[in-house]
């Protein structure tokens, strides 16, 4: 099924996640504890929505999940995704990926790890919430009107915030947006660094648990830190039409990235 932008109502995400909206008004998010490989649950709205393979029918090529995996706390905190944002996401795909389709669906095979540069998940959510880059990251607006986003944020205590469907494109990593899930981690420095808000072991553990859960639904075969993404250029995974559109990144640091990958070794995922 193709998911046309014209068919997606602005309120779809609240129905998809069955969560309490109005974060900035002070409401409390829906919280569940997920124990991989149990899949994310969602009600069945009457409107079209991104497909989520069921655990009895894993995505082709998905690594085999272990019999048990650590639980993690999942908070449903969808960012606004009205039709305007969907349309701007399509514009970005056409500009940067040579995309000729009419939807923002992706088939994730890569996970990209990030740090937010701030102290809390909430501050990152506030950055991602505006629809247009000009309202949050004006430095990026020239390369596409849609704002940056990510599928997940992991707070410094390890709580996982889910911002959008896993198989919708988020603008989070040049060259890999069409094939990757983005996981932001609240903080501004590598694990064990002397940064003001270094990434934590709780975040390492939560990233490992989350990616194990994702691997039950998607053929995740590569996990990279944002600092490593450019190393995939020249491979079939990297798609960017604008040869001048490249940036250097340091997040989320080599120690954090290595620690997360080490915790996934039995799944056979690789780096760049």
HELIX and SHEET records of a PDB file:
HELIX    1   1 UNK A    5  UNK A    7  5                                   3    
HELIX    2   2 UNK A   12  UNK A   17  1                                   6    
HELIX    3   3 UNK A   23  UNK A   25  5                                   3    
HELIX    4   4 UNK A   83  UNK A   97  1                                  15    
HELIX    5   5 UNK A  121  UNK A  129  1                                   9    
HELIX    6   6 UNK A  133  UNK A  135  5                                   3    
HELIX    7   7 UNK A  138  UNK A  143  5                                   6    
HELIX    8   8 UNK A  201  UNK A  214  1                                  14    
HELIX    9   9 UNK A  226  UNK A  232  5                                   7    
HELIX   10  10 UNK A  254  UNK A  262  1                                   9    
HELIX   11  11 UNK A  265  UNK A  267  5                                   3    
SHEET    1   A 7 UNK A  30  UNK A  35  0                                        
SHEET    2   A 7 UNK A  71  UNK A  76 -1                                        
SHEET    3   A 7 UNK A 160  UNK A 162  1                                        
SHEET    4   A 7 UNK A 152  UNK A 154 -1                                        
SHEET    5   A 7 UNK A 180  UNK A 185  1                                        
SHEET    6   A 7 UNK A 110  UNK A 115  1                                        
SHEET    7   A 7 UNK A 222  UNK A 225  1                                        
END                                                                             
